[in-house]
Amino acid sequence: MEILGLSTSPSSGGAYALILNEIDGNRRLPIIIGTFEAQAIALELEHIKPPRPMTHDLIKSVVLGLNSWVKHIVINDLKDGTFFAEVICENEGSEVAIDSRPSDAIAIAIRFDAAIYVEESVLEEAGITAEVTTTEDQEAIKETEPMLSTIDNPSHDTSDPLEDLNKSLSSAIADEDYERAARIRDEIQRLKDRLGK
């Protein structure tokens, strides 16, 4: 995976959506992260060096000081809407996996120019396919965009809330609103869990 970018909106309460893009595919993985983690990632991506080392810079110095190297990171699990990751370090030919939040793992990975991986099961569950074929398709998606409240509002007349949410997801992707897409994706998963699908 590669980092596609960071996005935010006034309604996000200070949270950012970090968008990972599949290098040899068309899937994207939005991960909601905090302001400090977003800043740590953005500073390194923009090659801006703060006057004093940030936490992730300190971690890099410690790892290098122990004659180790970060080989890669992997986002390896998703439970109850929370992503989990591991930082894979190499020292004298042996590997050590260190548990981490994905935002911290990614902030460390870019400082080591290390590869970012996502387990296929996580990508299948939380990934978003970034393809809308034609302008006509995009317009049709926008016209049929339902509200997320459909699920919890029994008075709303809809035949299939899951289908409505999938249309909303397609619309959010077409608009490149990945933060909204991540929220809709999580809502779809909650609905599927509720319906036993």
Buried (B, 14 or more C-beta within 10 A) or exposed (E): BEBBBBBBEEEBEEBBBBBBBBEEEEBBBBBBBEEEBBBBBBBBEEEEEEEEEBEBBEBBEEBEEEEBBBBBBBBBBBEEEEBBBBBBBBEEEEEEEBEBBBBBBBBBBBBBEBBBBBBEEBBEBBBBEBEBEEEEEBEBBEEEBBEBEBBEEEEEEEEEBBEBBBBBBBBBBBBBBBBBBBBBBBBBBBBEEEEEE
